[in-house]
Amino acid sequence: MSGHDSKYFSTTKKGEIPELKEELNSQYKDKRKDAVKKVIAAMTVGKDVSSLFTDVVNCMQTENLELKKLVYLYLINYAKSQPDLAILAVNTFVKDSQDPNPLIRALAVRTMGCIRVDKITEYLCDPLQRCLKDDDPYVRKTAAICVAKLYDINAELVEDRGFLEALKDLISDNNPMVVANAVAALAEIQENSSGSIFEITTPTLTKLLTALNECTEWGQVFILDALSRYKAADAREAENIVERVTPRLQHANCAVVLSAVKMILQQMELITSTDNPRYNMLHCGISTSLYKGGLQFLPMKSRYSSANQVLLEFKEYATEVDVDFVRKAVRAIGRCAIKLDRAAERCISVLLELIKIKVNYVVQEAIIVIKDIFRRYPNTYESIIATLCESLDTLDEPEAKASMIWIIGEYAERIDNADELLESFLESFPEEPPQVQLQLLTATVKLFLKKPTEGPQQMIQVVLNNATVETDNPDLRDRAYIYWRLLSTDPKAAKDVVLAEKPVISDDSNQLESSLLDELLANIATLSSVYHKPPDAFVTRTKTATPRTEDDDYPDGNDTRYSETISNAANGGASPPTRSSSVPYAADGQPAPAAPAPAPPVPDLLGDLIGLDNNQIVPADQHATSSGPPLPVLLPASTGQGLQISAQLTRQDGQIFYSILFENNTQITLDGFMIQFNKNSFGLAAAGPLQVPPLAPGASATTLLPMVLFQNMSAGPPNSLLQVAVKNSQQPVWYFNDKIQLHVFFTEDGRMERTSFLETWRSLPDTNEVLKELTGIVVTSAEATLDRLAASNMFFIAKRKHANQDVFYFSAKIPQGIPFLIELTMIIGNSGVKCAIKTPNPEMAPLFFESIETLLKA
């Protein structure tokens, strides 16, 4: 669709379906085309236009490619709900699969593969077999993906008709994109098959490595992932594979780089430094990609034999211009020192060389890691303290200051002017951050216990006074009082406590079992490498029967048979009490009109079938921000020192999200965003970390944070208060309040049958009924109000007349199976609505009334 096609979304005509039906059967091509666009627009916004199925299918007989794409899009969406009518399109599909235009041939076979109807599948086999051997590579690569779709529907049919062998033959295709799609299809089939489907042999390996140099970046990702499962026969073959793949480490696409890293690490197990003099170069090349990709597995796998080369590489990184990259490199040197005993001295030498270059952030990062090395190897490398003290005046970062102060206090007896060094920090004690203040307090106490002379005595008095009288930090104040009490009552006990021997630290990566580390390495570029957990620990895979509506091939989008959900939500149930009561509308014997069935989900094929820019389409596994009203401002820029936060709870696809907009009106870049929710009536908590990119001055970013329930419950009666804390690396913690709207929790299974509604109403006692007059609300259109409430999972049950008033009945349900039975009484066009509800939890009534008032005013 072009940019002018937005007009097709603006129609509000009352007789829309009959008018569309008439236009679809018009004798004029342009009018039929416009009608199909209107149908697609209505389908996109969730309207049920399945009644037009036959009329839309009749428009398939056209040579207009755009119109054909639109009709195919409609068919994919509604074929499952109209399987008998879908058969009408089969002849056109078969005919189009032999069209002279390769785009139409590919479109036909792709669409047939997306329609998950058994009756269609029977007719797909012959066109698919022809397309797998088509002269045009675009048709062949599309057909390759269609085999995977067909396997998902009927695996036995795919095996019997020889499609797997045809896919394997495509690996020898002379077009690299065909090879990439064949690999992607075989990999998915293998993943969901118990037998051996796709095995890479030596001839296959050669073909894949050849195609790797010519296919697109996403094709390279799929080939590299397949190669990562290949076990080389010996070190020589592993070396050859690594040598062929190493250029991918310089690729601009990080997905290609990480896939190459994963593949190379798997092959490195067979390669040793004695087998191949080029091993060290490759190892360092991998480390570049790992750290530029933000991964941390290299120090875990490092060996002493390659430590010198790795350290030299890290030293070179420490001279680059990317500050964050430099910091990671320096920290990696420290981790190598802690992990490898025999390499520790070499690591110290490298760190000292870095300190001598006098680059401020390098010096500070080096001091931080040297503090950890001192804890790992006590009484070993203290001779370098004098060199560290030379950089004392350049320290301005809290962690670096705290580390240096810890070193001075820990080795005060070996530093002649330790009191002078600490005194230089004491001058700014009130202005220092808590991290530095705590270290200054402890270091001064250590100095006094080790050198109880006049100077330290005066210092300890000043520090204890500042830490108890001049501060409002409870942690600092409590620690100061403990030290004061120890020093004044039992100095020996104070020495035993403060100067106690400390446990030797170790590299935390050693806590990972070897098998787990191997699994994490095999899942680089996934959340596993962030959580340091295998995928099965935090992802539940559930096979779904919803239509697959992927793009034309895997390299253009993610195609998977599974819906993956972070498994954090808690399930529960509650049964309503079983006591009888009168029903206010029991005398109404008129049958309730059937509620319209929800429209099927709209497939994400607009970009592919209609020709839109795929980069502007939100992938199917991501949630787009709604285009509704702007989010309410909860933290104004005037309060947040230039940071403005707008947010609101929302519900999408059965999942609760916190939709947040960050706007940076400061003069600096803000990053490192984190969020915390206080205890609340629904136990709302974040299901994962906040994902916000660094915000440059004047920039903004919107994110959808998945939420879970019943994790953080507060005591007392339910209320709508949601207290939120947000912080970033440059500013203090910001606190603000949000309001919980109950309708966000209304579940999609809250619809009741009329008889069930009546029985539930009778079973609840009259004391569970709560009424409220909603003043100032005017309902001008019953139909629009019903649609708005249905969109929030308040389901219409029945309607009756009472005098001149309309009485509507609805059902809703919140998690743990708690139902709400709702009665709304109103006069259309007049002010005022009477609301009555019955629920097993009447204490929820105030929250419900707030929510229904919001919905009726919208």
Buried (B, 14 or more C-beta within 10 A) or exposed (E): BEEEBEEBEEEEEEEBBEBBBEBBBBEEEEBBBBBBBBBBBBBBEEBBBBEBBEBBBBBBEBEBEBBBBBBBBBBBBBBBBBBEBBBBBBEBBBBBBEBEEBBBBBBBBBBBBBBBBEEBBEBBBEBBBBBBEBEBBBBBBBBBBBBBBBBBBBBEBBBEBEBBEBBBEBBEBEBBBBBBBBBBBBBBBBEBBEEEBBEBEEEBBEBBBEBBEBBBBBBBBBBBBBBBBBEBEEBEBBBBBBEBBBEBBEBEBEBBBBBBBBBBBBBBBBBEBEBBEBBBEBBBBBBBBBBBBEBBBBBBBBEEEBBEBBBBBBBEBBEEEEEEBBBBBBBBBBBBBBBBEEBBEBBBEBBBEBBEEEBEBBBBBBBBBBBBBBBBBEEEBBEBBEEBBEBBEBBEBBBBBBBBBBBBBBBBEBBEEBBEBBBEBBEEBEEBEEBBBBBBBBBBBBBBBBBEEEBBEEBBEEBBEBBBEEBEBEEBBEBBEBBBEBBEEEEEEBBEBBEEEEEEEEBEBEEBEEEBBBBBBBBBBBBBBEBBBBBEEBBEBEEEEEBBBBBBBBBBBEBBBEBBBBEBBEEEEEEBEEEEBEBBBEEBEEEBEEEEEEBBEBBBBBBBBBEEEBEEBEBBEEBEBEEEEEBEBBBEBEBBEBBBBBBBBBBBEEBBBBBBBBBBBBEEBBBEBBBBBBBBBBBBBBBBEBEBEBBEEEBEBBBBBBBBBBBBEBEEEBEBEBBBEBBBEBBEEBBBEBBBBBBBBBBEEBBBEBEEBBBBBBBBBEEBBBEBEBEEBBBEEBEEBBBBBBEBBBBBBBBBEEEEEBBBBBBBBBBBBBBBBBBBBBBEEEEBBBBBBBBBBBEBBBBBBBBBBBBBEE
